[in-house]
Amino acid sequence: MTTLKHATWTLWRNNSVTEEESRLLRRVADEVPIPLTDEARRDVETLIDAFLERDDAAGLAAPQIGISKRIVVFKTKNFGSETPPSRDSNEYEVLINPRITQYRGAEEQQTEGCLSCPEISADVTRWTEVKVKAFDRTGRKINRRYTGFPARVVQHELDHLEGMLIVDRADTLYFPREKKQFFETMFQIGRRPTPTL
């Protein structure tokens, strides 16, 4: 991968918690004004630029690049490709102020990774179909239905807008053996809460 122009914000880096980044990633993102202001358009374009320079992401939420706004971008096809979509392709979609209006289908568990939770993966249970109301990158109101893997990606990215990450939804966490002490301490794995009297 080439050097990225837009850094990804993470909960931790080099076995240390990143306080400022963690605070932003853990807060509920702000609504984007509709009609879109010039600043909102810049935020949308910055997120698209950050997403398109990556070859390792199915999606990206604005908080992941330090913008606490309700904007996500994600691939809609070619998920296995290591080549990012081109700016003018129909291989990705932008959602502004998205909200899930309906969960459908079955709940399904799969292993997910997250750019904001480096070096770990987690088994996460999500719905196989969702309906979403949002605005597109021009500020036009849209309704979308996503099924299968795109539904999982949308739910994952929308979690970021609520300050939630895969570690919050994990049924099981996986991490490198050599970092066991750091992650067990970070997530207090295997520790029972002290009973209160």
Backbone as a chain_set.jsonl record, in Angstrom:
{"seq": "MTTLKHATWTLWRNNSVTEEESRLLRRVADEVPIPLTDEARRDVETLIDAFLERDDAAGLAAPQIGISKRIVVFKTKNFGSETPPSRDSNEYEVLINPRITQYRGAEEQQTEGCLSCPEISADVTRWTEVKVKAFDRTGRKINRRYTGFPARVVQHELDHLEGMLIVDRADTLYFPREKKQFFETMFQIGRRPTPTL", "coords": {"N": [[0.846, -1.171, 0.0], [0.458, 2.251, -0.696], [1.716, 5.357, 0.712], [-0.588, 6.979, 2.785], [-2.619, 9.846, 2.329], [-4.588, 10.683, 4.025], [-4.873, 10.106, 7.331], [-5.873, 7.294, 9.318], [-7.938, 7.25, 12.129], [-7.522, 5.704, 15.271], [-8.312, 3.46, 18.036], [-6.158, 2.604, 19.483], [-2.561, 2.592, 19.294], [0.604, 1.3, 18.691], [0.666, -0.207, 21.132], [-0.507, 1.573, 22.949], [-3.186, 3.526, 24.197], [-4.937, 5.823, 22.182], [-5.753, 8.775, 23.137], [-7.113, 11.28, 22.254], [-8.051, 10.523, 19.702], [-9.57, 8.28, 20.372], [-11.585, 9.446, 21.942], [-13.0, 10.955, 19.989], [-13.768, 8.895, 18.215], [-15.49, 7.508, 19.853], [-17.685, 9.091, 20.285], [-21.037, 10.204, 19.515], [-21.624, 10.998, 16.223], [-22.047, 14.207, 14.586], [-24.985, 15.546, 12.982], [-25.226, 16.246, 9.479], [-25.667, 19.335, 7.859], [-28.564, 19.904, 5.896], [-29.995, 21.68, 3.264], [-26.782, 20.86, 1.805], [-23.951, 22.504, 3.107], [-21.07, 24.495, 2.121], [-18.918, 23.651, 3.691], [-19.837, 21.126, 4.496], [-19.92, 19.809, 2.024], [-17.185, 19.791, 1.456], [-16.332, 18.103, 3.545], [-17.585, 15.7, 2.771], [-16.283, 15.214, 0.302], [-13.644, 14.981, 1.218], [-13.825, 12.637, 2.75], [-14.497, 10.791, 0.725], [-12.157, 10.982, -0.86], [-10.283, 9.979, 1.012], [-11.22, 7.356, 1.292], [-10.989, 6.364, -1.337], [-8.254, 6.273, -1.681], [-7.438, 4.053, -0.391], [-6.685, 0.556, -0.331], [-7.567, -1.388, 1.241], [-10.063, -1.446, 2.426], [-13.542, -1.979, 2.892], [-15.326, -0.1, 3.497], [-15.714, 3.238, 4.897], [-16.024, 5.51, 7.544], [-16.769, 8.906, 8.376], [-15.884, 9.704, 11.056], [-13.65, 8.068, 11.312], [-11.605, 9.335, 10.055], [-11.227, 11.53, 11.51], [-13.321, 13.361, 11.325], [-16.123, 14.305, 12.798], [-18.827, 13.692, 11.731], [-21.964, 12.679, 10.283], [-21.436, 10.757, 7.976], [-20.845, 8.275, 5.565], [-18.961, 6.084, 3.447], [-18.806, 3.447, 1.088], [-17.941, 0.343, -0.552], [-19.912, -1.025, -3.186], [-19.722, -3.168, -4.76], [-17.375, -5.625, -6.09], [-15.883, -6.532, -3.835], [-13.733, -8.199, -3.185], [-11.621, -7.175, -4.568], [-8.407, -5.681, -4.68], [-7.977, -3.245, -5.631], [-8.803, 0.079, -5.279], [-12.04, 1.649, -5.849], [-12.636, 3.797, -8.702], [-12.954, 7.384, -8.81], [-15.154, 8.213, -10.374], [-16.716, 5.961, -10.62], [-19.376, 3.48, -10.332], [-19.062, 1.873, -8.208], [-19.084, 2.414, -5.552], [-20.766, 3.945, -2.741], [-22.162, 6.826, -1.169], [-23.443, 7.801, 1.935], [-25.301, 10.173, 3.672], [-26.174, 11.389, 6.835], [-27.391, 8.879, 7.514], [-29.909, 6.474, 8.422], [-30.971, 3.428, 9.744], [-33.927, 1.953, 8.854], [-35.221, -0.416, 8.871], [-34.665, -3.75, 9.865], [-34.048, -6.879, 8.464], [-34.432, -10.318, 7.365], [-32.179, -12.932, 8.329], [-30.223, -13.182, 11.364], [-26.739, -13.14, 11.298], [-23.534, -14.445, 11.926], [-20.269, -13.272, 11.386], [-16.743, -12.909, 10.814], [-15.162, -9.854, 11.375], [-13.021, -7.101, 10.515], [-11.5, -3.956, 11.405], [-10.49, -0.719, 10.532], [-10.08, 1.132, 12.549], [-9.561, -0.354, 14.746], [-6.887, -1.69, 14.994], [-5.042, -4.675, 14.224], [-6.742, -6.582, 15.3], [-9.518, -8.87, 15.066], [-13.006, -9.649, 14.965], [-15.753, -11.717, 15.836], [-18.879, -10.936, 14.752], [-22.337, -10.467, 15.063], [-24.811, -9.766, 12.753], [-27.621, -8.34, 10.945], [-28.954, -9.732, 7.886], [-30.197, -8.205, 6.021], [-30.973, -4.818, 5.433], [-32.856, -1.764, 5.529], [-32.413, 1.564, 4.544], [-32.64, 5.056, 5.177], [-31.461, 8.078, 3.873], [-29.278, 10.756, 2.767], [-27.869, 11.439, -0.425], [-24.609, 12.048, -1.922], [-25.031, 14.514, -3.058], [-26.939, 15.675, -1.56], [-29.488, 14.844, -1.954], [-32.51, 13.216, -1.03], [-32.666, 9.766, -0.258], [-33.662, 6.296, -0.41], [-32.622, 3.106, 0.475], [-31.996, -0.389, 0.013], [-30.165, -2.992, 1.363], [-28.523, -6.081, 1.028], [-27.05, -9.18, 2.185], [-23.477, -9.217, 2.103], [-23.012, -6.385, 1.585], [-25.02, -5.316, 3.296], [-23.984, -5.959, 5.792], [-21.628, -4.412, 5.756], [-22.709, -1.806, 5.642], [-24.065, -1.702, 8.145], [-21.856, -1.941, 9.851], [-20.387, 0.42, 9.225], [-22.279, 2.41, 9.887], [-22.431, 1.974, 12.618], [-20.096, 3.258, 13.467], [-20.879, 5.917, 13.381], [-22.369, 6.132, 15.606], [-20.578, 5.956, 17.602], [-19.743, 3.405, 18.104], [-17.851, 0.376, 17.902], [-16.311, -2.591, 16.436], [-15.338, -3.965, 18.631], [-17.211, -3.498, 20.555], [-19.393, -4.926, 19.776], [-18.557, -7.471, 19.608], [-18.729, -10.989, 19.569], [-16.726, -12.768, 19.875], [-13.282, -12.033, 20.279], [-10.297, -11.727, 18.359], [-6.812, -11.687, 18.476], [-3.282, -10.924, 18.025], [-1.038, -13.293, 19.38], [1.354, -12.406, 20.568], [0.628, -9.953, 21.513], [-1.025, -10.345, 23.574], [-1.107, -9.645, 26.375], [-1.437, -6.814, 26.306], [-3.969, -6.544, 24.943], [-5.653, -8.104, 26.564], [-5.569, -6.641, 28.92], [-6.56, -4.189, 27.972], [-9.189, -4.845, 27.198], [-10.068, -6.151, 29.392], [-10.268, -8.944, 29.483], [-11.384, -12.043, 30.607], [-11.62, -11.207, 33.198], [-13.574, -10.941, 36.04], [-16.193, -8.826, 37.114], [-15.873, -7.007, 40.156], [-17.895, -7.913, 42.816], [-20.47, -5.843, 44.129], [-21.515, -4.667, 47.323]], "CA": [[0.0, 0.0, 0.0], [1.205, 3.503, -0.74], [1.511, 6.247, 1.859], [-1.919, 7.58, 2.748], [-2.72, 11.281, 2.571], [-5.54, 10.844, 5.122], [-4.602, 9.123, 8.387], [-7.026, 6.671, 9.951], [-7.946, 7.385, 13.577], [-7.634, 4.391, 15.904], [-8.441, 3.441, 19.5], [-4.827, 2.398, 20.047], [-1.444, 2.545, 18.353], [1.862, 0.927, 19.355], [0.367, -0.658, 22.498], [-0.972, 2.673, 23.794], [-4.478, 4.093, 23.829], [-4.849, 7.155, 21.582], [-6.813, 9.469, 23.883], [-7.908, 12.206, 21.439], [-8.722, 9.768, 18.651], [-10.581, 7.443, 21.028], [-12.722, 10.304, 22.327], [-13.782, 11.27, 18.796], [-14.356, 7.656, 17.699], [-16.492, 7.023, 20.804], [-18.821, 10.0, 20.435], [-22.044, 10.179, 18.456], [-21.269, 12.0, 15.21], [-23.014, 15.277, 14.356], [-25.75, 15.567, 11.733], [-24.735, 17.122, 8.417], [-26.772, 20.217, 7.475], [-29.194, 19.723, 4.587], [-29.083, 21.452, 2.148], [-25.363, 20.797, 2.135], [-23.158, 23.734, 3.109], [-19.756, 24.312, 1.495], [-18.112, 22.847, 4.608], [-20.33, 19.744, 4.423], [-19.452, 19.256, 0.731], [-15.751, 19.511, 1.626], [-16.218, 16.91, 4.384], [-17.958, 14.547, 1.937], [-15.206, 14.974, -0.663], [-12.471, 14.511, 1.971], [-14.059, 11.231, 3.07], [-14.379, 10.026, -0.527], [-10.723, 10.931, -1.181], [-9.623, 9.064, 1.955], [-11.659, 5.998, 0.957], [-10.478, 5.957, -2.646], [-6.811, 6.048, -1.659], [-7.194, 2.813, 0.349], [-6.957, -0.707, -1.012], [-7.796, -2.363, 2.306], [-11.295, -1.13, 3.15], [-14.837, -2.121, 2.229], [-16.044, 1.126, 3.795], [-15.038, 4.196, 5.766], [-16.922, 6.499, 8.139], [-16.08, 10.172, 8.613], [-15.114, 9.747, 12.304], [-12.395, 7.329, 11.178], [-10.549, 10.24, 9.576], [-11.219, 12.704, 12.38], [-14.444, 14.262, 11.044], [-17.256, 13.777, 13.559], [-20.05, 13.981, 10.975], [-22.697, 11.462, 9.914], [-21.171, 10.473, 6.557], [-20.117, 7.03, 5.319], [-18.752, 5.689, 2.058], [-18.51, 2.014, 1.076], [-18.04, -0.349, -1.829], [-21.165, -1.71, -3.455], [-19.364, -4.379, -5.511], [-15.936, -5.919, -6.184], [-15.341, -6.516, -2.476], [-12.469, -8.916, -3.113], [-10.594, -6.472, -5.324], [-7.461, -4.863, -3.92], [-7.891, -1.95, -6.294], [-9.922, 0.933, -4.86], [-12.865, 2.138, -6.959], [-12.251, 5.107, -9.229], [-13.848, 8.448, -8.331], [-16.383, 8.324, -11.17], [-17.33, 4.647, -10.807], [-20.588, 3.186, -9.565], [-18.669, 0.787, -7.322], [-19.175, 2.846, -4.154], [-21.908, 4.797, -2.451], [-22.028, 7.739, -0.033], [-24.679, 8.058, 2.675], [-25.214, 11.302, 4.604], [-27.225, 11.302, 7.859], [-28.148, 7.647, 7.296], [-30.497, 5.756, 9.548], [-31.578, 2.158, 9.372], [-35.357, 1.989, 9.147], [-35.733, -1.774, 9.016], [-33.759, -4.903, 9.854], [-34.788, -8.034, 7.957], [-33.637, -11.502, 7.111], [-31.658, -13.642, 9.502], [-29.001, -12.667, 11.975], [-25.643, -13.995, 10.849], [-22.247, -14.099, 12.532], [-19.081, -13.339, 10.535], [-15.569, -12.237, 11.367], [-14.929, -8.529, 10.798], [-11.899, -6.285, 10.941], [-11.834, -2.527, 11.408], [-9.3, 0.127, 10.451], [-9.92, 1.854, 13.816], [-9.19, -1.346, 15.772], [-5.839, -2.431, 14.29], [-4.472, -5.944, 14.678], [-7.71, -7.527, 15.846], [-10.753, -9.141, 14.332], [-14.053, -10.014, 15.908], [-16.979, -12.326, 15.334], [-19.962, -9.992, 14.998], [-23.631, -10.887, 14.538], [-25.541, -8.655, 12.124], [-28.74, -8.715, 10.091], [-28.574, -9.976, 6.49], [-30.852, -7.222, 5.157], [-31.373, -3.571, 6.09], [-33.35, -0.657, 4.714], [-31.783, 2.792, 5.043], [-32.994, 6.379, 4.651], [-30.278, 8.935, 3.967], [-29.098, 11.697, 1.669], [-26.697, 11.069, -1.213], [-23.512, 13.023, -1.856], [-25.494, 15.823, -3.53], [-27.942, 16.158, -0.626], [-30.809, 14.35, -2.371], [-33.053, 12.175, -0.154], [-32.676, 8.444, -0.886], [-34.004, 5.095, 0.351], [-31.859, 1.992, -0.083], [-32.096, -1.714, 0.621], [-28.904, -3.705, 1.204], [-28.593, -7.474, 1.462], [-25.789, -9.912, 2.189], [-22.285, -8.536, 2.6], [-23.211, -4.923, 1.669], [-25.803, -4.999, 4.508], [-23.03, -6.03, 6.908], [-20.741, -3.247, 5.667], [-23.493, -0.622, 6.012], [-24.266, -1.723, 9.599], [-20.547, -1.68, 10.464], [-20.046, 1.836, 9.066], [-23.228, 3.211, 10.659], [-22.019, 1.872, 14.025], [-19.094, 4.312, 13.72], [-21.571, 7.192, 13.579], [-22.932, 6.08, 16.962], [-19.476, 5.791, 18.543], [-19.587, 1.974, 18.371], [-16.851, -0.314, 17.089], [-16.488, -4.043, 16.482], [-15.049, -4.47, 19.979], [-18.435, -3.35, 21.34], [-20.372, -5.895, 19.284], [-17.869, -8.747, 19.427], [-19.066, -12.226, 20.265], [-15.387, -13.277, 20.162], [-12.194, -11.192, 19.769], [-9.074, -12.411, 17.97], [-5.687, -10.766, 18.442], [-1.996, -11.626, 17.951], [-0.579, -13.899, 20.638], [2.407, -11.589, 21.175], [0.019, -8.751, 22.097], [-2.052, -10.852, 24.484], [-1.186, -8.872, 27.619], [-2.021, -5.506, 26.005], [-5.388, -6.641, 24.636], [-6.386, -8.596, 27.737], [-5.694, -5.507, 29.825], [-7.427, -3.193, 27.341], [-10.586, -5.288, 27.179], [-10.307, -6.844, 30.653], [-10.707, -10.286, 29.127], [-11.211, -13.048, 31.66], [-11.773, -10.63, 34.535], [-14.955, -10.805, 36.505], [-16.36, -7.593, 37.882], [-15.914, -7.172, 41.613], [-19.281, -7.727, 43.266], [-20.697, -4.728, 45.052], [-22.388, -5.038, 48.427]], "C": [[0.89, 1.233, 0.0], [0.938, 4.317, 0.523], [0.17, 6.953, 1.699], [-1.864, 9.066, 3.078], [-3.608, 11.555, 3.79], [-5.307, 9.744, 6.15], [-5.912, 8.572, 8.936], [-6.885, 6.788, 11.459], [-8.227, 6.019, 14.192], [-7.803, 4.529, 17.417], [-7.084, 3.287, 20.172], [-3.797, 2.354, 18.922], [-0.203, 2.219, 19.157], [1.658, 0.615, 20.843], [0.009, 0.467, 23.458], [-2.312, 3.168, 23.281], [-4.235, 5.486, 23.251], [-6.018, 7.974, 22.119], [-7.697, 10.347, 22.998], [-8.708, 11.448, 20.378], [-9.829, 8.898, 19.242], [-11.805, 8.25, 21.419], [-13.609, 10.607, 21.119], [-14.472, 10.02, 18.262], [-15.501, 7.16, 18.566], [-17.689, 7.956, 20.962], [-19.798, 9.829, 19.277], [-21.72, 11.328, 17.498], [-22.416, 12.993, 14.996], [-23.729, 15.11, 13.018], [-25.083, 16.533, 10.75], [-25.896, 18.025, 8.004], [-27.252, 19.928, 6.049], [-30.089, 20.935, 4.374], [-27.624, 21.558, 2.583], [-24.711, 22.173, 2.072], [-21.843, 23.461, 2.375], [-18.868, 23.439, 2.374], [-18.543, 21.378, 4.546], [-19.877, 19.085, 3.12], [-17.965, 18.917, 0.805], [-15.541, 18.254, 2.461], [-16.541, 15.643, 3.591], [-16.823, 14.214, 0.983], [-13.933, 14.473, 0.022], [-12.621, 13.037, 2.315], [-13.935, 10.356, 1.832], [-12.91, 9.89, -0.912], [-10.001, 9.922, -0.29], [-9.972, 7.614, 1.645], [-11.013, 5.511, -0.339], [-8.971, 5.746, -2.661], [-6.46, 4.73, -0.972], [-7.472, 1.599, -0.534], [-7.335, -1.794, -0.006], [-9.104, -2.137, 3.051], [-12.521, -1.367, 2.282], [-15.659, -0.858, 2.442], [-15.236, 2.007, 4.72], [-16.084, 5.195, 6.258], [-16.126, 7.755, 8.47], [-15.331, 10.222, 9.947], [-13.765, 9.025, 12.214], [-11.264, 8.165, 10.603], [-10.594, 11.562, 10.342], [-12.306, 13.72, 12.125], [-15.672, 13.676, 11.734], [-18.58, 14.214, 12.926], [-20.658, 12.656, 10.513], [-22.608, 11.222, 8.397], [-20.422, 9.144, 6.482], [-19.976, 6.83, 3.818], [-18.35, 4.217, 2.084], [-18.643, 1.457, -0.338], [-19.423, -0.975, -1.963], [-20.947, -2.976, -4.278], [-17.854, -4.52, -5.529], [-15.251, -5.883, -4.821], [-13.991, -7.214, -2.367], [-11.32, -8.208, -3.812], [-9.704, -5.656, -4.401], [-7.251, -3.497, -4.563], [-9.07, -1.102, -5.839], [-10.759, 1.361, -6.06], [-12.32, 3.471, -7.47], [-13.32, 6.12, -8.829], [-15.177, 8.457, -9.088], [-17.085, 6.986, -11.382], [-18.625, 4.527, -10.023], [-20.322, 2.033, -8.591], [-18.69, 1.189, -5.853], [-20.361, 3.782, -4.0], [-21.604, 5.637, -1.212], [-23.402, 7.902, 0.604], [-24.421, 9.175, 3.675], [-26.425, 11.229, 5.538], [-28.054, 10.024, 7.712], [-28.785, 7.134, 8.587], [-31.154, 4.489, 9.015], [-33.04, 2.205, 9.804], [-35.934, 0.596, 9.33], [-34.595, -2.78, 8.955], [-34.581, -6.095, 9.401], [-33.841, -9.191, 7.744], [-33.214, -12.148, 8.416], [-30.513, -12.856, 10.119], [-27.904, -13.676, 11.649], [-24.338, -13.516, 11.47], [-21.135, -14.28, 11.497], [-17.951, -12.61, 11.235], [-15.34, -10.934, 10.614], [-13.62, -7.954, 11.323], [-12.335, -4.833, 10.891], [-10.549, -1.718, 11.396], [-9.036, 0.863, 11.765], [-9.59, 0.935, 14.992], [-8.093, -2.246, 15.174], [-5.427, -3.703, 15.013], [-5.458, -6.901, 15.31], [-8.802, -7.8, 14.828], [-11.751, -9.651, 15.354], [-15.182, -10.72, 15.181], [-18.124, -11.406, 15.745], [-21.238, -10.522, 14.338], [-24.371, -9.665, 14.013], [-26.683, -9.22, 11.276], [-28.279, -8.858, 8.642], [-29.256, -9.017, 5.512], [-31.228, -6.0, 5.992], [-31.936, -2.607, 5.05], [-32.854, 0.626, 5.374], [-32.4, 4.009, 4.372], [-31.781, 7.265, 4.871], [-30.369, 10.011, 2.894], [-27.869, 11.247, 0.898], [-25.669, 12.199, -1.18], [-23.884, 14.399, -2.383], [-26.538, 16.429, -2.593], [-29.354, 15.746, -0.977], [-31.245, 13.209, -1.454], [-33.122, 10.85, -0.913], [-33.152, 7.395, 0.121], [-33.283, 3.943, -0.321], [-32.146, 0.716, 0.701], [-30.78, -2.426, 0.328], [-29.08, -5.123, 1.739], [-27.201, -8.082, 1.443], [-24.638, -9.088, 2.739], [-22.432, -7.008, 2.613], [-24.032, -4.514, 2.898], [-24.903, -5.011, 5.737], [-22.138, -4.795, 6.916], [-21.482, -1.98, 6.104], [-23.687, -0.578, 7.531], [-22.971, -1.4, 10.336], [-20.222, -0.184, 10.405], [-20.996, 2.729, 9.858], [-22.964, 3.112, 12.156], [-21.02, 2.972, 14.376], [-19.761, 5.654, 14.013], [-22.208, 7.287, 14.962], [-21.843, 5.919, 18.018], [-19.251, 4.339, 18.927], [-18.6, 1.364, 17.393], [-17.043, -1.816, 17.23], [-16.204, -4.613, 17.863], [-16.277, -4.38, 20.877], [-19.478, -4.397, 20.97], [-19.81, -7.311, 19.234], [-18.469, -9.872, 20.253], [-17.753, -12.872, 20.72], [-14.376, -12.324, 19.551], [-10.99, -12.065, 19.439], [-7.956, -11.378, 17.889], [-4.392, -11.561, 18.435], [-1.547, -12.102, 19.337], [0.451, -13.024, 21.345], [1.868, -10.295, 21.8], [-1.055, -9.114, 23.124], [-2.196, -9.982, 25.731], [-1.836, -7.509, 27.378], [-3.528, -5.606, 25.796], [-6.203, -7.178, 25.807], [-6.574, -7.482, 28.762], [-6.685, -4.489, 29.263], [-8.898, -3.577, 27.446], [-10.987, -6.045, 28.437], [-10.889, -8.232, 30.41], [-10.422, -11.239, 30.287], [-11.354, -12.499, 33.071], [-13.252, -10.53, 34.88], [-15.067, -9.504, 37.282], [-16.412, -7.904, 39.365], [-17.342, -6.955, 42.07], [-19.378, -6.553, 44.23], [-21.684, -5.169, 46.124], [-23.436, -3.982, 48.671]], "O": [[1.95, 1.246, 0.626], [0.041, 3.996, 1.302], [-0.162, 7.455, 0.625], [-1.154, 9.488, 3.991], [-3.406, 12.539, 4.501], [-5.526, 8.568, 5.858], [-6.92, 9.274, 9.011], [-5.834, 6.464, 12.012], [-9.067, 5.268, 13.696], [-7.485, 5.564, 18.002], [-6.874, 3.77, 21.284], [-4.125, 2.111, 17.761], [0.017, 2.813, 20.212], [2.391, 1.113, 21.698], [0.203, 0.328, 24.665], [-2.544, 3.222, 22.073], [-3.416, 6.242, 23.775], [-7.137, 7.877, 21.615], [-8.916, 10.174, 22.993], [-9.896, 11.704, 20.184], [-10.911, 8.796, 18.663], [-12.936, 7.793, 21.249], [-14.834, 10.524, 21.215], [-15.645, 10.078, 17.891], [-16.392, 6.465, 18.076], [-18.618, 7.637, 21.704], [-19.427, 9.368, 18.197], [-21.563, 12.476, 17.914], [-23.587, 12.668, 15.194], [-23.16, 14.604, 12.052], [-24.456, 17.512, 11.154], [-27.008, 17.533, 7.814], [-26.454, 19.736, 5.131], [-30.906, 21.215, 5.252], [-27.277, 22.226, 3.557], [-24.895, 22.915, 1.106], [-21.544, 22.313, 2.046], [-18.145, 22.581, 1.867], [-17.696, 20.485, 4.545], [-19.489, 17.917, 3.124], [-17.53, 17.888, 0.287], [-14.685, 17.429, 2.141], [-15.852, 14.632, 3.724], [-16.438, 13.051, 0.864], [-13.222, 13.633, -0.531], [-11.667, 12.268, 2.191], [-13.328, 9.287, 1.89], [-12.462, 8.796, -1.256], [-9.208, 9.112, -0.771], [-9.111, 6.738, 1.727], [-10.546, 4.375, -0.419], [-8.457, 5.099, -3.573], [-5.296, 4.33, -0.974], [-8.374, 1.615, -1.372], [-7.414, -2.972, -0.354], [-9.25, -2.585, 4.189], [-12.547, -1.01, 1.104], [-16.576, -0.57, 1.673], [-14.211, 1.593, 5.26], [-16.92, 5.666, 5.487], [-14.944, 7.676, 8.807], [-14.217, 10.744, 9.977], [-12.843, 9.344, 12.964], [-10.102, 7.763, 10.651], [-10.07, 12.577, 9.884], [-12.241, 14.833, 12.646], [-16.201, 12.656, 11.294], [-19.341, 14.992, 13.501], [-19.962, 11.651, 10.371], [-23.561, 11.451, 7.652], [-19.48, 8.912, 7.24], [-20.77, 7.34, 3.027], [-17.64, 3.781, 2.99], [-19.343, 2.005, -1.189], [-20.025, -1.401, -0.977], [-21.874, -3.763, -4.472], [-17.134, -3.647, -5.044], [-14.185, -5.289, -4.663], [-13.18, -6.84, -1.52], [-10.164, -8.604, -3.66], [-10.18, -5.021, -3.46], [-6.444, -2.696, -4.092], [-10.219, -1.514, -5.993], [-10.243, 1.43, -7.176], [-11.624, 4.183, -6.746], [-14.459, 5.749, -8.544], [-16.224, 8.69, -8.483], [-17.964, 6.885, -12.238], [-18.932, 5.356, -9.166], [-21.241, 1.312, -8.201], [-18.346, 0.38, -4.992], [-20.886, 4.33, -4.969], [-20.876, 5.203, -0.319], [-24.399, 8.112, -0.087], [-23.45, 9.135, 4.431], [-27.555, 11.034, 5.091], [-29.283, 10.075, 7.776], [-28.266, 7.336, 9.684], [-31.805, 4.495, 7.97], [-33.35, 2.463, 10.967], [-37.021, 0.443, 9.887], [-33.693, -2.683, 8.124], [-35.69, -6.307, 9.891], [-32.628, -9.074, 7.914], [-33.82, -11.931, 9.465], [-29.916, -11.987, 9.484], [-28.107, -14.889, 11.714], [-24.075, -12.315, 11.528], [-21.065, -15.305, 10.819], [-18.176, -11.799, 12.134], [-15.325, -10.905, 9.384], [-13.174, -8.277, 12.424], [-13.415, -4.518, 10.391], [-9.626, -1.997, 12.16], [-7.887, 1.186, 12.067], [-9.367, 1.406, 16.107], [-8.338, -3.417, 14.883], [-5.46, -3.788, 16.24], [-5.05, -7.947, 15.816], [-8.98, -7.059, 13.862], [-11.385, -10.035, 16.465], [-15.527, -10.367, 14.054], [-18.318, -11.13, 16.929], [-21.213, -10.969, 13.192], [-24.54, -8.669, 14.716], [-26.707, -10.404, 10.94], [-27.334, -8.195, 8.216], [-28.94, -9.009, 4.323], [-31.733, -6.125, 7.107], [-31.56, -2.624, 3.878], [-32.872, 0.758, 6.598], [-32.654, 4.01, 3.168], [-31.147, 7.213, 5.925], [-31.383, 10.16, 2.214], [-26.924, 10.727, 1.491], [-25.857, 13.193, -0.479], [-23.137, 15.357, -2.183], [-26.974, 17.562, -2.798], [-30.314, 16.233, -0.38], [-30.443, 12.332, -1.133], [-33.573, 10.802, -2.057], [-33.057, 7.583, 1.334], [-33.322, 3.81, -1.544], [-32.489, 0.747, 1.883], [-30.33, -2.462, -0.817], [-29.709, -5.332, 2.776], [-26.293, -7.579, 0.78], [-24.795, -8.355, 3.715], [-22.007, -6.381, 3.584], [-23.765, -3.466, 3.485], [-25.045, -4.168, 6.623], [-21.917, -4.197, 7.969], [-20.937, -1.172, 6.855], [-23.494, 0.472, 8.143], [-22.983, -0.673, 11.33], [-19.83, 0.41, 11.409], [-20.555, 3.716, 10.447], [-23.24, 4.059, 12.893], [-21.089, 3.553, 15.459], [-19.251, 6.438, 14.814], [-22.543, 8.374, 15.432], [-22.147, 5.763, 19.201], [-18.638, 4.058, 19.956], [-18.512, 1.762, 16.231], [-17.844, -2.268, 18.049], [-16.772, -5.641, 18.232], [-16.374, -5.112, 21.862], [-20.352, -4.716, 21.776], [-20.516, -8.247, 18.857], [-18.69, -9.74, 21.456], [-17.676, -13.448, 21.805], [-14.572, -11.851, 18.432], [-10.697, -13.026, 20.151], [-8.135, -10.313, 17.299], [-4.386, -12.738, 18.795], [-1.672, -11.382, 20.327], [0.433, -12.906, 22.57], [2.586, -9.619, 22.537], [-1.885, -8.282, 23.49], [-3.314, -9.62, 26.099], [-2.693, -7.089, 28.156], [-4.288, -4.847, 26.396], [-7.336, -6.744, 26.017], [-7.623, -7.393, 29.399], [-7.545, -3.986, 29.987], [-9.748, -2.739, 27.746], [-12.115, -6.527, 28.541], [-11.864, -8.637, 31.042], [-9.335, -11.223, 30.866], [-11.223, -13.246, 34.041], [-14.064, -10.078, 34.072], [-14.154, -9.125, 38.016], [-16.933, -8.94, 39.776], [-17.945, -5.93, 41.753], [-18.479, -6.311, 45.036], [-22.588, -5.959, 45.853], [-24.263, -4.129, 49.571]]}, "num_chains": 1, "name": "protein.A"}
